Amino acid sequence: MHSQMLGNRASQKVVPDSAGEVADILKKANEKGETVIPVGGGTKQGFGGVSGDADLLLSLEKLDGIVEYSPGDMTITVQAGTKIQKIMDTVHAQDQMMPLDPSFPADATIGGVIAANDSGPKRMSYGSARDHVIGLHVAHPNGEILRSGGKVVKNVAGYDMNKLFIGSMGTLGVMTEVTLKLRPLPKYQSMCAMTFPEEVEPYAKPFITELLSTHLEPTTLEYMNPNLTEQLLNKKGSSLVMTFEDVHKAVEYQERWVREHVPEGTELTVFHQEDVDGFWAKFAELSFAGDETAVHVKMGSKNLQVLERLENCKRLQRGRDMQVFAHGGAGHGITRAYVKGDEAAVQSFVRDVRKVCEESGGYLVVTHAPFSFRQNVGVWGAKPSYFSLLEGIKKQMDPNAILNPNRFVGGI
């Protein structure tokens, strides 16, 4: 996918066969002052970037495959262009799992997911990329390949350089190889979907607060607005989706607690095993999320503030010619909204929601939008107080600023 509408394009595409070739291409581009946009599956083309076309589109499509898999050590090393689904299928065959759950796993590559720090609802229990990456190989503009971390879970030598590259949007180097730690595949799973008609929506927060105060351990606690509830569950009202993963008896116990504490007026639907996988697979491939004209935003806040964020979206949507599909994790504080409608209405909506987020100490990042929208509204919002540190790191790692220009915070 290299859409004209989304930007982040280049006048020439290069497809290296190896990490060494990636490093050579970067070195030559650096010497010539040519700008480079690395790309994996293309699922993040609409994320970041407000400059015109670059000189080179560096595709990692040939850096695809498992380098080393050690089920006994529960680690796997893969090339950066390997699709998420391929990694999942490989480790599932050994009753193991990679706990990252980004969007579009069939198309997204591990390098792109880590560079964008993408994660899904299971972030609540398993964390994000920074919690699973234990080793990286990164090609730099000077032609060198930096190796950080290792292939063992306990690696305490030196600084943890891995975290420097996670979420850096490919502005510091090009990942060529990734080592991840894995987890055992849960023995059993169930999902409780609780639907709240509008008149009983106020019961949602007390229920979530009570659940979080217990010893229950949900892997997801995702609250969805009515539009998303109707699309995924075919039900009216907002909904709360709770997933439990453990041995059968432990899951059964937690499911029973939910049944006994369902607020009056709500509807509970329970899914088990393959049906749970089916729901989350559908969630990861939301049809509107593949719409180039749609605008996706990510909001960060304290955990229970996600309910306020969803209410903010509902309130600020009124009177505007647009639709909002939104969900937020009450266990991790990330809210995502997918917006479709009149361009001017969507632009003013995003600006207003960002203002509310920033006034309460949170943030709003545009994670997908047409190029023109990103130029008008901006991707990252206000520069953080530590921006000078980010700028200093960029100048040290990529002094000629050839990598993904204007792709990151503050035009880095």
Rosetta blueprint (number, residue, H / E / L):
1 M L
2 H L
3 S L
4 Q L
5 M L
6 L L
7 G L
8 N L
9 R L
10 A E
11 S E
12 Q E
13 K E
14 V E
15 V L
16 P L
17 D L
18 S L
19 A H
20 G H
21 E H
22 V H
23 A H
24 D H
25 I H
26 L H
27 K H
28 K H
29 A H
30 N H
31 E H
32 K H
33 G L
34 E L
35 T L
36 V E
37 I E
38 P E
39 V E
40 G L
41 G L
42 G L
43 T L
44 K L
45 Q L
46 G L
47 F L
48 G L
49 G L
50 V L
51 S L
52 G L
53 D L
54 A E
55 D E
56 L E
57 L E
58 L E
59 S E
60 L L
61 E L
62 K L
63 L L
64 D L
65 G L
66 I E
67 V E
68 E E
69 Y E
70 S E
71 P L
72 G L
73 D L
74 M L
75 T E
76 I E
77 T E
78 V E
79 Q E
80 A L
81 G L
82 T L
83 K E
84 I H
85 Q H
86 K H
87 I H
88 M H
89 D H
90 T H
91 V H
92 H H
93 A L
94 Q L
95 D L
96 Q E
97 M E
98 M L
99 P L
100 L L
101 D L
102 P L
103 S L
104 F L
105 P L
106 A L
107 D L
108 A L
109 T E
110 I H
111 G H
112 G H
113 V H
114 I H
115 A H
116 A H
117 N L
118 D L
119 S L
120 G L
121 P L
122 K L
123 R H
124 M H
125 S H
126 Y H
127 G L
128 S L
129 A H
130 R H
131 D H
132 H L
133 V E
134 I E
135 G E
136 L E
137 H E
138 V E
139 A E
140 H L
141 P L
142 N L
143 G L
144 E L
145 I E
146 L E
147 R E
148 S E
149 G E
150 G L
151 K L
152 V L
153 V L
154 K L
155 N L
156 V L
157 A L
158 G L
159 Y L
160 D L
161 M L
162 N H
163 K H
164 L H
165 F H
166 I L
167 G L
168 S L
169 M L
170 G L
171 T L
172 L L
173 G L
174 V E
175 M E
176 T E
177 E E
178 V E
179 T E
180 L E
181 K E
182 L L
183 R E
184 P E
185 L L
186 P L
187 K L
188 Y E
189 Q E
190 S E
191 M E
192 C E
193 A E
194 M E
195 T E
196 F E
197 P L
198 E H
199 E H
200 V H
201 E H
202 P H
203 Y H
204 A H
205 K H
206 P H
207 F H
208 I H
209 T H
210 E H
211 L H
212 L H
213 S L
214 T L
215 H L
216 L L
217 E L
218 P L
219 T L
220 T E
221 L E
222 E E
223 Y E
224 M E
225 N L
226 P H
227 N H
228 L H
229 T H
230 E H
231 Q H
232 L H
233 L H
234 N L
235 K L
236 K L
237 G L
238 S E
239 S E
240 L E
241 V E
242 M E
243 T E
244 F E
245 E E
246 D E
247 V L
248 H H
249 K H
250 A H
251 V H
252 E H
253 Y H
254 Q H
255 E H
256 R H
257 W H
258 V H
259 R H
260 E H
261 H L
262 V L
263 P L
264 E L
265 G L
266 T L
267 E E
268 L E
269 T E
270 V E
271 F E
272 H E
273 Q L
274 E H
275 D H
276 V H
277 D H
278 G H
279 F H
280 W H
281 A H
282 K H
283 F H
284 A H
285 E L
286 L L
287 S H
288 F H
289 A H
290 G H
291 D L
292 E L
293 T L
294 A L
295 V E
296 H E
297 V E
298 K E
299 M E
300 G E
301 S L
302 K L
303 N H
304 L H
305 Q H
306 V H
307 L H
308 E H
309 R H
310 L H
311 E H
312 N H
313 C H
314 K H
315 R H
316 L H
317 Q H
318 R L
319 G L
320 R L
321 D L
322 M E
323 Q E
324 V E
325 F E
326 A E
327 H E
328 G E
329 G E
330 A L
331 G L
332 H L
333 G L
334 I E
335 T E
336 R E
337 A E
338 Y E
339 V E
340 K E
341 G E
342 D L
343 E H
344 A H
345 A H
346 V H
347 Q H
348 S H
349 F H
350 V H
351 R H
352 D H
353 V H
354 R H
355 K H
356 V H
357 C H
358 E H
359 E H
360 S L
361 G L
362 G L
363 Y E
364 L E
365 V E
366 V E
367 T E
368 H E
369 A L
370 P L
371 F H
372 S H
373 F H
374 R H
375 Q H
376 N H
377 V H
378 G L
379 V L
380 W L
381 G L
382 A L
383 K L
384 P L
385 S L
386 Y L
387 F H
388 S H
389 L H
390 L H
391 E H
392 G H
393 I H
394 K H
395 K H
396 Q H
397 M H
398 D L
399 P L
400 N L
401 A L
402 I L
403 L E
404 N L
405 P L
406 N L
407 R L
408 F L
409 V H
410 G H
411 G H
412 I L
